Amino acid sequence: MHPANRLKRLPPYLFTVVDEIRERVVKSGVDVVDLSMGSPDQAAPPQAIEELCRAAKEAENQRYSREDGKIEKKLKQTIANWYVERFAVELNPETEILPLIGSKEGIAHLSLTFLNNDDIALVPSPAYPVHFNGVIMAGGILYNVPLKEENDYKPELKKLDKNITRMAKLLFLSYPHNPTATVVDIDFFKEVADWAKGKEIIVGNDLAYSDITFDGYKTPSLLQVKGAKDFSVEFHTLSKTYNMSGWRIGFCVGNANIISALKKTKTYIDFGLFRAIQSAAIKVLSGPQDCVRKTVEVYKKRRDFFVEGLQKIGWKVKKPKATFYIWARIPLKYSALTSMEFTQLLLEEAGVATAPGTGFGEYGEGFIRFALVEDKQRLGIALERIKKLLEIEG
Ligand SMILES: Cc1ncc(COP(=O)(O)O)c(C=O)c1O
């Protein structure tokens, strides 16, 4: 059995490699502190669970979801209201909003919808893997746009080769950024809109972490920039904001033509979302947002504790203004190791699982990412173990 060439072209999924090593270390009796995957550990809002259970019992909800169904229409209207409340951006619920089975699904399908084999997708590197793997699976041309520390991990779009830009059909952006935790202000989006003017490039802005923000920082939307809706869509998810990653629900909003084409692709592939999940999403998106504040407060305490802990050990890292990630350069004395080798060392010698920078693309080399998805006590254990490792080896 030979899988299609497009599967063979995919780079090895380094997170699977990390999982395998972690499994081996756990089997050897080590209680691994797992900071590798961005899988939220906090509870989903109780009102979502209650509504899911209630709606799951209704006969009508056992059937296929239909675009013109009552719940489906209400969900889109709820998303439109949420967008006005959150970003002061007006959206037409019928033409500019598309619910997704998690935002990862929509991001992959955006590439499948728009890329021919002679189309370039501009993908910042490092990035959340589906931004680049989706391009490869769609059979498009992947062009990595480096995100460098000295540019505060922002792409230098104006410096791109004209021939590359001419062939480009898609650009992915995502701030607050996974894995570097960088944030941007609205001026950055104004520059993007200015650059995109006159080019036939679709911008897909992934806002998975729009609400996991600290110290008064508020995430802007690209759609707040005048004219940006002409060429862009934004992706959202309930996975991070509401700790509902296993539920698989997100949405795409923005340009009606892009949404319509993406919808067409999905029509041939899936049947939408379980109605009980849609009903629960309506409940959380339209209800009080205290649950989000609580979630953010927990991450903020972990961030302060963990970053200060690493700094005390002598590992220089910054406190991010958003996400629950810490992007850390491999300490000098281990800098001869690749990020994968260093990840393996941390796992085998210290029992701490992290994500190797190269799992996010070639420009992630030299770094690892901590995901603060274990509680403070466990983070304390991780810090102790890292300290010991750095001391012994030093
Ligand atoms: C930047 C980014 N986008 C999208 C996703 C996927 O989210 P979802 O659960 O909605 O598929 C993630 C998950 O880690 C992410 O980090």
The ligand as a MOL file (V3000), in Angstrom:
LIG
                    3D

  0  0  0     0  0            999 V3000
M  V30 BEGIN CTAB
M  V30 COUNTS 16 16 0 0 0
M  V30 BEGIN ATOM
M  V30 1 C -2.4130 28.8140 16.1200 0
M  V30 2 C -3.3880 27.6960 16.2070 0
M  V30 3 N -4.3780 27.6390 15.3190 0
M  V30 4 C -5.2810 26.6490 15.3370 0
M  V30 5 C -5.2150 25.6460 16.2920 0
M  V30 6 C -6.2150 24.5290 16.2010 0
M  V30 7 O -7.3060 24.7460 16.9760 0
M  V30 8 P -8.6330 23.8640 16.8320 0
M  V30 9 O -8.7250 23.0750 18.0880 0
M  V30 10 O -9.7280 24.8610 16.6860 0
M  V30 11 O -8.5020 23.0060 15.6150 0
M  V30 12 C -4.2010 25.6610 17.2370 0
M  V30 13 C -4.1080 24.5830 18.2350 0
M  V30 14 O -3.1430 24.4340 18.9530 0
M  V30 15 C -3.2620 26.7140 17.2020 0
M  V30 16 O -2.2490 26.7830 18.0560 0
M  V30 END ATOM
M  V30 BEGIN BOND
M  V30 1 1 1 2
M  V30 2 1 2 3
M  V30 3 2 2 15
M  V30 4 2 3 4
M  V30 5 1 4 5
M  V30 6 1 5 6
M  V30 7 2 5 12
M  V30 8 1 6 7
M  V30 9 1 7 8
M  V30 10 2 8 9
M  V30 11 1 8 10
M  V30 12 1 8 11
M  V30 13 1 12 13
M  V30 14 1 12 15
M  V30 15 2 13 14
M  V30 16 1 15 16
M  V30 END BOND
M  V30 END CTAB
M  END
